[in-house]
């Protein structure tokens, strides 16, 4: 379900959840060789919309925390999340 950024009941936690879901899906799909792919277009779109409103410190903290939990190098995770074309 896509985030409705015009929803007056949308909370900061919803934005964090959307970004966190995207990072976890990327880790699952790219590093953990999960049987089921988790990343969908909706998850990616919600995360990109969330990034517009989340401070860089928050997104960085999410990425760092999840990299530690899943034993992924932070620099490698950054490459997975934001590949340079």
Backbone as a chain_set.jsonl record, in Angstrom:
{"seq": "XXXXXXXXXXXXXXXXXXXXXXXXXXXXXXXXXXXXXXXXXXXXXXXXXXXXXXXXXXXXXXXXXXXXXXXXXXXXXXXXXXXXX", "coords": {"N": [[0.844, -1.171, 0.0], [0.687, 2.102, -0.951], [2.178, 5.051, 0.378], [0.221, 7.771, 1.408], [0.919, 10.89, 1.004], [-0.559, 13.108, 1.494], [-2.217, 12.526, 3.532], [-3.587, 13.5, 6.526], [-3.149, 12.154, 8.859], [-0.793, 10.863, 8.636], [2.224, 9.858, 10.015], [5.483, 10.558, 11.432], [6.674, 8.154, 12.098], [5.578, 6.456, 10.187], [6.904, 7.228, 7.879], [9.518, 6.527, 8.579], [9.172, 3.754, 8.837], [8.564, 3.066, 6.166], [10.971, 3.69, 4.854], [12.738, 2.041, 6.227], [11.692, -0.47, 5.58], [12.306, -0.628, 2.873], [15.148, -0.631, 2.918], [15.587, -3.021, 4.305], [14.417, -4.837, 2.504], [16.113, -4.587, 0.289], [18.531, -5.507, 1.39], [17.759, -8.148, 1.995], [17.171, -9.167, -0.582], [19.554, -8.804, -2.024], [21.786, -9.541, -0.445], [21.23, -11.606, 1.389], [20.315, -13.684, -0.014], [17.604, -14.422, -0.121], [14.835, -16.624, -0.469], [12.421, -15.662, -1.367], [11.752, -12.762, -3.124], [11.68, -9.552, -1.795], [11.588, -6.853, -2.434], [9.569, -4.489, -3.89], [7.97, -2.429, -6.386], [6.243, -0.624, -5.125], [7.262, -0.522, -2.489], [9.788, 0.585, -2.974], [9.052, 3.048, -4.108], [7.631, 4.239, -1.981], [9.727, 4.495, -0.159], [11.438, 6.286, -1.481], [9.799, 8.535, -1.551], [9.577, 8.962, 1.181], [12.176, 9.676, 1.84], [12.277, 12.302, 1.067], [11.271, 13.691, 3.175], [12.487, 12.828, 5.479], [15.135, 13.511, 7.719], [18.638, 13.486, 6.878], [20.195, 12.386, 8.889], [18.491, 10.566, 10.073], [17.91, 8.684, 8.039], [20.485, 7.744, 7.636], [21.027, 6.621, 10.149], [19.179, 4.515, 10.159], [20.135, 2.968, 8.021], [22.739, 2.334, 8.965], [22.173, 0.934, 11.34], [20.678, -1.292, 10.411], [22.565, -2.433, 8.711], [24.444, -3.315, 10.56], [22.909, -5.159, 12.036], [22.322, -7.113, 10.118], [24.818, -7.847, 9.387], [26.239, -6.579, 7.266], [28.502, -4.772, 5.323], [28.718, -1.286, 5.743], [29.448, 0.483, 3.667], [29.152, -1.15, 1.453], [26.417, -1.62, 1.588], [25.481, 0.952, 1.057], [26.243, 1.152, -1.614], [24.543, -0.778, -2.701], [22.039, 0.332, -2.192], [22.134, 2.812, -3.459], [23.148, 2.664, -6.295], [25.683, 3.668, -8.56], [25.285, 4.782, -11.787]], "CA": [[0.0, 0.0, 0.0], [1.517, 3.292, -1.095], [1.968, 6.13, 1.328], [-0.514, 8.943, 0.953], [1.608, 11.995, 1.646], [-1.545, 14.133, 1.834], [-3.0, 12.035, 4.657], [-3.269, 14.297, 7.721], [-2.788, 11.263, 9.961], [0.523, 10.296, 8.364], [3.136, 10.203, 11.096], [6.915, 10.393, 11.213], [6.946, 6.717, 12.189], [5.203, 5.851, 8.907], [7.999, 7.517, 6.959], [10.635, 5.691, 9.01], [8.82, 2.377, 8.496], [8.678, 2.905, 4.718], [12.397, 3.681, 4.496], [13.316, 0.833, 6.825], [11.222, -1.614, 4.791], [13.08, -0.643, 1.631], [16.516, -1.055, 3.215], [15.535, -4.45, 4.643], [14.129, -5.593, 1.284], [17.338, -4.598, -0.521], [19.465, -6.427, 2.054], [17.256, -9.509, 1.797], [17.254, -9.59, -1.976], [20.905, -8.729, -2.574], [22.843, -10.091, 0.401], [20.839, -12.786, 2.147], [19.841, -14.703, -0.953], [16.287, -14.877, 0.307], [14.091, -17.381, -1.476], [11.378, -14.795, -1.874], [12.172, -11.374, -3.299], [10.812, -8.665, -1.023], [11.53, -5.506, -2.986], [8.539, -4.223, -4.896], [7.947, -1.033, -6.831], [5.568, 0.174, -4.09], [8.196, -0.318, -1.377], [10.808, 1.521, -3.441], [8.425, 4.364, -4.275], [7.37, 4.78, -0.641], [11.008, 4.872, 0.444], [11.912, 7.509, -2.128], [8.956, 9.632, -1.055], [9.928, 9.184, 2.582], [13.474, 10.362, 1.899], [12.056, 13.743, 0.884], [10.856, 14.298, 4.43], [13.319, 12.357, 6.585], [16.477, 14.095, 7.773], [19.726, 12.589, 6.52], [20.646, 11.675, 10.086], [17.57, 9.455, 10.317], [18.144, 7.64, 7.034], [21.805, 7.186, 7.92], [20.902, 5.761, 11.333], [18.47, 3.305, 9.736], [21.058, 2.174, 7.21], [23.819, 1.839, 9.82], [21.617, -0.063, 12.266], [20.331, -2.518, 9.688], [23.817, -3.035, 8.233], [25.018, -4.041, 11.696], [22.046, -6.294, 12.381], [22.43, -8.15, 9.086], [26.247, -8.074, 9.142], [26.559, -6.082, 5.932], [29.367, -3.602, 5.362], [27.944, -0.068, 5.499], [29.765, 1.008, 2.333], [28.534, -2.059, 0.482], [24.98, -1.349, 1.625], [25.271, 2.218, 0.347], [26.336, 0.834, -3.048], [23.329, -1.503, -3.084], [20.892, 1.228, -2.129], [22.287, 3.924, -4.396], [24.186, 2.313, -7.278], [26.022, 4.715, -9.529], [25.136, 4.274, -13.16]], "C": [[0.891, 1.236, 0.0], [1.159, 4.329, -0.038], [1.169, 7.25, 0.672], [0.082, 10.137, 1.687], [0.672, 13.145, 1.998], [-2.43, 13.723, 3.005], [-2.628, 12.825, 5.907], [-2.86, 13.431, 8.915], [-1.46, 10.551, 9.732], [1.497, 10.787, 9.429], [4.583, 9.974, 10.678], [7.27, 8.913, 11.208], [6.586, 5.999, 10.894], [6.3, 6.057, 7.865], [9.213, 6.654, 7.283], [10.384, 4.244, 8.611], [8.992, 2.124, 6.998], [10.141, 2.831, 4.298], [13.067, 2.411, 5.002], [12.911, -0.406, 6.026], [12.015, -1.752, 3.503], [14.493, -1.153, 1.872], [16.541, -2.555, 3.522], [15.282, -5.298, 3.402], [15.369, -5.677, 0.394], [18.35, -5.566, 0.085], [19.036, -7.867, 1.818], [17.517, -9.996, 0.38], [18.689, -9.681, -2.488], [21.961, -9.464, -1.758], [22.477, -11.409, 1.081], [20.363, -13.922, 1.266], [18.514, -15.304, -0.507], [15.563, -15.586, -0.821], [13.051, -16.496, -2.158], [11.915, -13.368, -1.971], [11.168, -10.467, -2.6], [10.616, -7.297, -1.657], [10.482, -5.419, -4.082], [8.636, -2.757, -5.311], [7.295, -0.131, -5.792], [6.497, 0.475, -2.923], [9.248, 0.709, -1.778], [10.241, 2.934, -3.576], [8.149, 5.018, -2.92], [8.657, 5.254, 0.024], [11.527, 6.173, -0.168], [11.093, 8.716, -1.699], [9.302, 9.97, 0.389], [11.22, 9.97, 2.712], [13.324, 11.869, 1.733], [11.78, 14.436, 2.21], [11.701, 13.882, 5.626], [14.671, 13.056, 6.559], [17.537, 13.047, 7.432], [20.236, 11.789, 7.701], [19.781, 10.453, 10.364], [17.806, 8.332, 9.311], [19.496, 6.971, 7.263], [21.759, 6.24, 9.115], [20.201, 4.453, 10.995], [19.42, 2.396, 8.963], [22.156, 1.547, 8.068], [23.328, 0.731, 10.741], [21.319, -1.377, 11.557], [21.57, -3.203, 9.118], [24.46, -3.839, 9.352], [24.216, -5.293, 12.02], [22.243, -7.439, 11.392], [23.867, -8.414, 8.65], [26.63, -7.761, 7.697], [27.442, -4.852, 6.108], [28.568, -2.359, 4.972], [28.205, 0.518, 4.115], [29.139, 0.152, 1.232], [27.025, -1.833, 0.428], [24.67, -0.061, 0.873], [25.323, 2.0, -1.165], [25.083, 0.114, -3.545], [22.115, -0.587, -3.149], [20.934, 2.318, -3.211], [23.401, 3.62, -5.403], [24.429, 3.474, -8.23], [25.967, 4.1, -10.915], [26.32, 4.64, -14.0]], "O": [[1.753, 1.385, 0.866], [0.008, 4.462, 0.377], [1.418, 7.622, -0.475], [-0.219, 10.365, 2.859], [1.063, 14.062, 2.721], [-3.297, 14.489, 3.426], [-1.465, 12.819, 6.311], [-2.284, 13.938, 9.877], [-1.05, 9.725, 10.548], [1.58, 11.984, 9.707], [4.863, 9.284, 9.697], [8.082, 8.472, 10.395], [7.238, 5.017, 10.541], [6.586, 5.164, 7.067], [9.859, 6.115, 6.385], [11.284, 3.577, 8.101], [9.51, 1.079, 6.603], [10.507, 1.994, 3.472], [13.859, 1.787, 4.296], [13.732, -1.301, 5.824], [12.356, -2.861, 3.09], [14.987, -2.002, 1.13], [17.421, -3.273, 3.048], [15.87, -6.37, 3.259], [15.642, -6.725, -0.19], [18.959, -6.357, -0.635], [19.862, -8.714, 1.479], [18.022, -11.099, 0.172], [19.001, -10.55, -3.303], [22.936, -9.961, -2.322], [23.353, -12.241, 1.318], [20.044, -15.004, 1.758], [18.326, -16.521, -0.514], [15.666, -15.196, -1.984], [12.837, -16.579, -3.368], [12.468, -12.837, -1.007], [9.959, -10.598, -2.79], [9.59, -6.652, -1.441], [10.505, -6.168, -5.059], [9.304, -1.955, -4.659], [7.736, 1.0, -5.591], [6.52, 1.598, -2.42], [9.562, 1.609, -1.0], [10.894, 3.905, -3.194], [8.404, 6.208, -2.737], [8.676, 6.29, 0.689], [12.0, 7.056, 0.548], [11.64, 9.801, -1.504], [9.317, 11.141, 0.77], [11.349, 10.826, 3.586], [14.165, 12.63, 2.212], [12.028, 15.634, 2.352], [11.638, 14.518, 6.679], [15.287, 13.182, 5.501], [17.34, 11.857, 7.677], [20.662, 10.645, 7.543], [20.274, 9.428, 10.834], [17.893, 7.164, 9.689], [19.626, 5.758, 7.097], [22.381, 5.177, 9.093], [20.589, 3.395, 11.491], [19.494, 1.196, 9.226], [22.467, 0.365, 7.917], [23.994, -0.292, 10.901], [21.669, -2.449, 12.051], [21.616, -4.431, 9.049], [24.967, -4.935, 9.113], [24.784, -6.361, 12.252], [22.322, -8.602, 11.79], [24.108, -9.116, 7.668], [27.257, -8.567, 7.009], [27.162, -3.993, 6.944], [27.829, -2.375, 3.987], [27.279, 0.999, 3.462], [28.661, 0.664, 0.22], [26.427, -1.851, -0.647], [23.69, 0.001, 0.13], [24.541, 2.592, -1.909], [24.616, 0.355, -4.658], [21.273, -0.709, -4.038], [19.912, 2.685, -3.791], [24.465, 4.239, -5.369], [23.5, 4.165, -8.647], [26.533, 3.036, -11.17], [26.369, 4.297, -15.181]]}, "num_chains": 1, "name": "protein.A"}
